[in-house]
Amino acid sequence: VGLAQLAQLALLARVALLALLAPDAAVALKDPLLNVCMDAKHHKREPGPEGSLYDQCSPWKDNACCTANTTSEAHRDQSNLYNFNWNHCGVMPPKCKRHFIQDTCLYECSPNLGPWIDQADSSWRRERILHVPLCKEDCEEWWEDCKDALTCKENWHKGWNWATGTNRCPWGFVCRPFSEVFPRPKDLCEKIWSHSFKASPERRGSGRCIQMWFDPAQGNPNVAVAKYYAWKKRCSPAEGERVAPEPNQAVLGLPWSVLGLLALALL
């Protein structure tokens, strides 16, 4: 091997080493799992800033998949988004309803759900979210504030009586407290929207779970969470729960031929 070829190999090895030690550099390229909107009824084609989003949806105004009109409708008791009525078993308490509004804001507005977008066989959307790891506090507070509210169904995605144009309890279904329909926070978060969410043991700020609630003045914490799970999906699509290796472990896992080139580059 001539000196010129060795120099070329060393240069390539340096580039490979930089890529290993700076994984965020790869995100500079367009990642199909990051900063995306799902293909659904009210979503924009691409995320972007909105001048103003209504009330609880405002944290997403700097980069959103929703429009101002969508967020305004999300706050109505019976909105034109899906003709869904929160008050199907009497008036839903405000402290409970705010969680469903925030849930709607996350679903409609967040550009950070790409790692969990899945195909949907529905007339009103081609994509949905599945198994989004919802932070422990978000799930528990949702259940705590809704435990005394009433509902007649465990899965709100399907099985309603739509004869009047809005959702009503099916014949024979009795209104019961949430605490009976959903005995644990996990039951509420995972079952109510056909496993759109997964109750995560991780807490807010961990970088490992999606937050419905966050302070936009501190930045959107879900950006880093999406990057983490997108990285895991790229590196090990069949093992979604693998822990990300430390940089030195990643280097040690390389073939000897590549390690040789890296050593040559360092020399």
Disulfide bonds with the S-S distance in Angstrom:
Cys37-Cys65 2.08
Cys57-Cys105 1.89
Cys66-Cys109 2.07
Cys89-Cys175 2.02
Cys96-Cys146 2.05
Cys135-Cys209 2.00
Cys139-Cys189 2.08
Cys152-Cys169 2.08
